[in-house]
Amino acid sequence: MSKVRVTLAAIVLTTFGVSAAQAHHSAAMFDFTRSGELEGVVKDIRVINPHMSLTLVVTDTKGTRNVSFEGHSVNNFYRAGWRPNSVKVGDKIKVKFAPRKDGGDGGFVNAFTTAQGQEIGFKLPGAAAPASGTKASTN
């Protein structure tokens, strides 16, 4: 009887663990049919797998605040032209993004312009071309 319980417990944990991991790495919370653009100062950037994270300090009509973004994997960033130190804490950059569906700040980065003026862009899911004015990535 205990073998059956252990087996059932393993199946349940595996099933729910996979579901939670897939939900976390889903881009379903972003609206890829719309785009936004913000300029700000990089507070934090982590280009790591499974995806990058970026926090900008933005000052606009809403005031000064931190805005968080997610983005592609290291491989996709590299193929699009990003290199380590392309964007550093303290740099003023412009980010193009797919906004959050819930209307909150932030979104999914689909292009950005570095402090040096380099434009790096990605092909959006379901889009025929990369974000306008950006270097194409095959991913």
MOVENPE-V123532 format. One record per pair of residues at least 12 apart in sequence whose C-alpha atoms are under 10 Angstrom apart, sorted by the first residue. I is the first residue (numbers start at 1). J is the second residue. If there is no record, write none. Layout:
BEGIN
I J
I J
END
This chain:
BEGIN
25 50
25 51
27 70
27 71
27 98
27 100
27 107
27 108
27 125
28 100
28 101
29 98
29 99
29 100
29 101
29 102
29 107
29 108
30 70
30 97
30 98
30 99
30 100
30 101
30 102
30 103
30 106
30 107
30 108
31 97
31 98
31 99
31 100
31 101
31 102
31 103
31 107
31 108
32 97
32 98
32 99
32 100
32 101
32 107
32 108
32 110
32 124
32 125
32 126
32 127
33 98
33 99
33 124
33 125
33 126
33 127
34 97
34 98
34 99
34 100
34 101
35 96
35 97
35 98
35 99
35 100
35 107
35 108
35 109
35 110
35 131
36 95
36 96
36 97
36 98
36 99
36 100
36 106
36 107
36 108
36 109
36 110
37 94
37 95
37 96
37 97
37 98
37 99
37 106
37 107
37 109
37 111
37 112
38 56
38 57
38 58
38 59
38 60
38 67
38 93
38 94
38 95
38 96
38 97
38 106
38 112
39 56
39 57
39 58
39 59
39 60
39 92
39 93
39 94
39 95
39 96
39 112
39 113
40 55
40 56
40 57
40 58
40 59
40 60
40 64
40 65
40 66
40 67
40 90
40 91
40 92
40 93
40 94
40 95
41 55
41 56
41 57
41 58
41 59
41 66
41 88
41 89
41 90
41 91
41 92
41 93
41 94
41 115
42 54
42 55
42 56
42 57
42 58
42 66
42 67
42 87
42 88
42 89
42 90
42 91
42 92
42 93
42 94
43 55
43 56
43 57
43 58
43 66
43 67
43 68
43 88
43 89
43 90
43 91
43 92
44 56
44 57
44 66
44 68
44 87
44 88
44 89
44 90
45 68
45 69
45 70
45 87
45 88
45 89
46 70
46 71
46 74
46 87
46 88
47 70
47 71
47 72
47 73
47 74
47 75
47 77
47 78
47 82
47 83
47 84
47 87
48 71
48 72
48 73
48 74
48 75
48 77
49 72
49 73
49 74
49 75
50 71
50 72
50 73
50 74
50 75
51 70
51 71
51 72
51 73
51 74
51 75
51 76
51 77
52 69
52 70
52 71
52 72
52 73
52 74
52 77
52 108
52 109
53 68
53 69
53 70
53 71
53 72
53 73
53 108
53 109
54 66
54 67
54 68
54 69
54 70
54 71
54 89
54 95
54 106
54 107
54 108
54 109
55 67
55 68
55 69
55 70
55 89
55 106
56 68
56 69
56 89
56 90
56 91
56 92
56 93
56 94
56 95
56 106
57 90
57 92
58 92
65 105
66 105
66 106
67 104
67 105
67 106
67 107
68 104
68 105
68 106
68 107
68 108
68 109
69 95
69 97
69 98
69 99
69 100
69 105
69 106
69 107
69 108
69 109
70 97
70 98
70 106
70 107
70 108
70 109
70 110
71 97
71 98
71 107
71 108
71 109
71 110
71 111
71 122
72 108
72 109
72 110
72 122
72 139
75 139
76 121
76 122
76 123
76 137
76 138
76 139
77 111
77 120
77 121
77 122
77 137
77 139
78 120
78 137
79 120
79 121
79 122
79 136
79 137
79 138
79 139
80 111
80 119
80 120
80 121
80 122
80 123
80 134
80 135
80 136
80 137
80 138
80 139
81 118
81 119
81 120
81 121
81 122
81 135
81 136
81 137
82 112
82 114
82 118
82 119
82 120
82 121
86 113
86 114
86 115
86 116
86 118
87 112
87 113
87 114
87 115
87 116
88 114
88 115
90 115
91 114
91 115
91 116
92 113
92 114
92 115
92 116
93 112
93 113
93 114
93 115
93 116
93 117
93 118
94 111
94 112
94 113
94 114
94 115
94 117
94 119
95 107
95 108
95 109
95 110
95 111
95 112
95 113
95 114
95 119
95 120
95 121
96 108
96 109
96 110
96 111
96 112
96 113
96 121
96 131
96 132
97 109
97 110
97 111
97 112
97 124
97 131
98 110
98 111
98 124
108 124
109 121
109 122
109 124
110 122
110 123
110 124
110 125
110 130
110 131
110 134
111 123
111 124
111 130
111 131
111 132
111 133
111 134
111 135
111 136
112 131
112 134
113 134
118 134
118 135
119 133
119 134
119 135
119 136
120 133
120 134
120 135
120 136
120 137
121 133
121 134
121 135
121 136
121 137
122 134
122 135
122 136
122 137
122 138
122 139
123 135
123 136
123 137
123 138
123 139
124 137
124 139
125 139
END
